[in-house]
Amino acid sequence: MSWLLSVVLRGRVQLKGECVRLRNKAIGRVLMSGVAALVVVLAGQTPALASSDAYLEYYAGDGSLRGRGYFQADPNAGAPGDAIKACDVSADGYGIEVQMDINPDASPYWQTDRVATTRGQNSPYCTPWVTGNIAEETKVELKICLVKGADFEICTSPVVRRT
């Protein structure tokens, strides 16, 4: 299965890549062999300068939009700060999940600290904001994933932001 993954961050950075991961309670998380992550940075701004929001999109190989993800660094227009949200826009049997690793430099491995997921919901569906206080200017990494059931997910490479 070939999936085109795209992450659009408010017009500043666009990342495209393919990363497949299988989750299994018995063996933990295992990165499936033969699939490499490709990251292309087209343009960007150093994320260490200030807090910044993120808008993520997930596309299938045929170019169709599967879902969107959002990261809201600071409260704005009724949305809380330090919050993530996932939206599934395609009735294809898959869900969309946004994962956040807070302070990723504390560990050499990805640690999912916050999740917004549409698993088990009929499309179209957007999760409520998943929030919690994070100290200002804390580094976070975000991924948007295509998910199905408890054991299947295909995620983008992490995107770095500041709260």
Secondary structure, DSSP 8 states (H G I E B T S, - for coil): ----EEEEETTTEEEEE--EEEEETTTEEEE-TT--------S---TTSS---EEEEEE-TTS-EEEEEEEESS-BTTB-SSEEEEEE---SS-EEEEEEEESGGG-SS----EEEE-TT--SSEE---EE----TT-EEEEEEEEEETTTEEEE---EEEE-
